[in-house]
């Protein structure tokens, strides 16, 4: 069974300012993942998490655009999980090439 984590940013994502800020981040980062360059399945990530730095929730300089895979990897590491096993990472990369 998976452990559930409370989303500290829930109020941020429901705020009326979030859609405009999200769009501004995507425009600034050229509509691609800042880590791998992928242009699909983009998400806007808080560099310093809202749970630790709520004062930066609406600060554009604390946002970056990541693809779903890079965002999942960053979140997993932020929460203290181990990085993916290299073999699993290779398999995931292979699947993404066919995406």
FENFENUR-V358560 format. One record per residue. N is the residue number from 1. RES is the residue in three letters. PSI is psi as a letter, one per 30 degrees, with the letter a starting at -180 (none if undefined). Layout:
n:N res:RES psi:PSI
n:N res:RES psi:PSI
This chain:
n:1 res:UNK psi:k
n:2 res:UNK psi:k
n:3 res:UNK psi:k
n:4 res:UNK psi:k
n:5 res:UNK psi:k
n:6 res:UNK psi:k
n:7 res:UNK psi:j
n:8 res:UNK psi:f
n:9 res:UNK psi:g
n:10 res:UNK psi:e
n:11 res:UNK psi:e
n:12 res:UNK psi:e
n:13 res:UNK psi:f
n:14 res:UNK psi:f
n:15 res:UNK psi:k
n:16 res:UNK psi:f
n:17 res:UNK psi:f
n:18 res:UNK psi:e
n:19 res:UNK psi:e
n:20 res:UNK psi:e
n:21 res:UNK psi:e
n:22 res:UNK psi:e
n:23 res:UNK psi:e
n:24 res:UNK psi:e
n:25 res:UNK psi:e
n:26 res:UNK psi:e
n:27 res:UNK psi:e
n:28 res:UNK psi:e
n:29 res:UNK psi:g
n:30 res:UNK psi:g
n:31 res:UNK psi:h
n:32 res:UNK psi:l
n:33 res:UNK psi:k
n:34 res:UNK psi:f
n:35 res:UNK psi:e
n:36 res:UNK psi:f
n:37 res:UNK psi:f
n:38 res:UNK psi:k
n:39 res:UNK psi:g
n:40 res:UNK psi:l
n:41 res:UNK psi:h
n:42 res:UNK psi:k
n:43 res:UNK psi:l
n:44 res:UNK psi:k
n:45 res:UNK psi:k
n:46 res:UNK psi:j
n:47 res:UNK psi:e
n:48 res:UNK psi:j
n:49 res:UNK psi:k
n:50 res:UNK psi:e
n:51 res:UNK psi:f
n:52 res:UNK psi:f
n:53 res:UNK psi:i
n:54 res:UNK psi:f
n:55 res:UNK psi:f
n:56 res:UNK psi:g
n:57 res:UNK psi:e
n:58 res:UNK psi:g
n:59 res:UNK psi:j
n:60 res:UNK psi:e
n:61 res:UNK psi:f
n:62 res:UNK psi:g
n:63 res:UNK psi:k
n:64 res:UNK psi:l
n:65 res:UNK psi:k
n:66 res:UNK psi:k
n:67 res:UNK psi:l
n:68 res:UNK psi:e
n:69 res:UNK psi:e
n:70 res:UNK psi:e
n:71 res:UNK psi:e
n:72 res:UNK psi:e
n:73 res:UNK psi:e
n:74 res:UNK psi:e
n:75 res:UNK psi:e
n:76 res:UNK psi:e
n:77 res:UNK psi:e
n:78 res:UNK psi:e
n:79 res:UNK psi:f
n:80 res:UNK psi:g
n:81 res:UNK psi:l
n:82 res:UNK psi:l
n:83 res:UNK psi:l
n:84 res:UNK psi:k
n:85 res:UNK psi:k
n:86 res:UNK psi:e
n:87 res:UNK psi:e
n:88 res:UNK psi:e
n:89 res:UNK psi:e
n:90 res:UNK psi:e
n:91 res:UNK psi:e
n:92 res:UNK psi:e
n:93 res:UNK psi:e
n:94 res:UNK psi:e
n:95 res:UNK psi:e
n:96 res:UNK psi:f
n:97 res:UNK psi:e
n:98 res:UNK psi:g
n:99 res:UNK psi:none
